[in-house]
């Protein structure tokens, strides 16, 4: 499963068949994991636990429309700077 928007992480315990709500940081993920282990497994590591994390960002994932708008915005800013200098 590809997870893109928000770059969120989730903790999954296959033994309990539960998945945590999305968290934005690895520290938040560690807290979710620690809390689940403490509450449901007596602090032990359950068999089958894993982390669901997004795939690394690639520039090719940016939609063409955003590339075009971004390029136009950069050109406008550079033109504005050139006008002020000249």
C-alpha angles and dihedrals in degrees: 000000000000115000114193119145116079095006091246130174126213133192117225125197109191091188092061092030091229135130123200123237113266117278126193101219138047088237089058089048091052089051091051091049094046092047093049093048091049096045101042109019105035091251093304124128109254120225112254099024118146144163122247108210134168122260115256117277117261125190089227088067091068110100117246092242091059091049090053095047092045092050092049091050091051091049091050092050092047091048090051091051091047091051092052093048096045 
